Each structure stands twice: as structure tokens, then as C-alpha cells.
Amino acid sequence: MNNKKLIRQQFRNAVFKRDAYKCIFCDADNELNAHHITDRNEMPNGGYVLENGATLCPQHHMMAEKFHISGGKEWEPGFHPDDLYKEIGSSKEKAIEVSEKL
């Protein structure tokens, strides 16, 4: 496994473990996604840190992605990145700080 794949897999595993392998909104436990709360292209070193990830089912993942797809102009209520950070007990500042250490 190359380094990038390993980093992505470790991120995914850590996020799922912290969230008990369930969507943080509905407790679904299948077809889960490890969602980057702040887009990985906007984070130091890709933002592959626990503090920037949330476990989401496909439905809730699409709701969270609306923010990214719209360039930050639109989002579903409760799915703004600030809301997601609050759900996991993190913040963008904390995620950046940890990501800078990668």
C-alpha cells in the first residue's frame, strides 16, 4: 500500500472508531463515509486528522457535501462545517493545528 493510501485508510479507521462505526446523525452503520469537514485541499497536509473527520451515512454525507459543492454559499441546516465540528467536539482551528503537525 502506498503512503497516500495508508494515510487515507488510517484517517478513515480513526474516524469510524471514534464515532463507534455509526453515522453521527442517524446511527446508520453501513456504507459509511469518513467526511472531511474542511475540504482536504484547504487544510495543511491534506487534513487527514481525526479532528477534521466525521462518520456519515450516504444521505447525511450528501447533505454535508452541499457546503463544498456550492463553494461555501449554501448548506443544509445543521450541516455547516461549524455544526459538524461541534458534533464531534472539535473546531477548524484545532483541526488545522493538528494537521500542521503531520
ABEGO torsion letter per residue (X at the ends): XBAAAAAAAAAAAAAAAAAGGBBAAAGBABGBBBBBABBAAABBGGGBBAAABBBBBAAAAAAAAAAAAAGGABBBBGABAAAAAAAAGBBAAAAAAAAAAX
